[in-house]
Amino acid sequence: MMHSNGHTSGPAPAAPAGAVQDGGDAAAPARKRPCPGERRIQILQTLAGMLEHPRGEKITTAALAAKLGVSEAALYRHFASKAQMFEGLIGFIEQSVFGLINQITTQEEHGLRQAHAIVRMLLSFAEKNPGMTRVLTGEALVGEHERLQERINQMIDRIEASLRQCLKVAVSQGAFPPDADVSMRAALIVSAVQGQWHRYAKSGFRKLPGEHAEAQLRVLLG
């Protein structure tokens, strides 16, 4: 299950076959095969769902195919490798997170409030998407292709740059001290967010990342 601002619901269940009338003369309609785009989404949603069980077995294409009720060959018709499947999840995270950051900075002119809203969004996104949190922390990428972790690192750098820009706006508006080291503060905020993500994942998703968020924001941003 993948959620962004609201959420993307899971794939709709296949319609049940038509009931056989009395003597069984009525034939059940043929089951509709998902189009390629729908099947790709189903694969990614299933992978994300499997990642929500951090103490389970290592996710393999065989296990993923079994969960979907298809062959491994069917998976490879949509993704050339498991690394490509993870890239699909990372792409969803990037689209969701940066879409929401753009929305925040467009709708809110006050730099300090922008930073507050971005931090709340990052914590909320993780809480709504526990499987994705394991991707964000890199835990789910251990043993996978190194380019996946590099892409996550680049995304974290972009988030930090967005927060740095918010703090620069806050300084220009007199809401932050003019001699504030905005680069250091943005790095500190991102480290705190990542710490909450790790805490959430390591606790088996019991310790919610948004716990005490307001108090922590007051410490980080005033």
Protein Blocks (a to p, Z undefined) as FASTA:
>chain_A
ZZfklocddddddddddddehklmaccdddddddfklmmmmmmmmmmmmmmmmkbccddf
klmmmmnopafklmmmmpgbfklmmmmmmmmmmmmmmmmmmmmmmmpmblklmmmmmmmm
mmmmmmmmmmlmmmmnommmgoiafklmmmmmmmmmmmmmmmmmmmmmmmmnopacfkbc
fklmmmmmmmmmmmmmmmmmmnoomacfkgoklmmmmmmnZZ
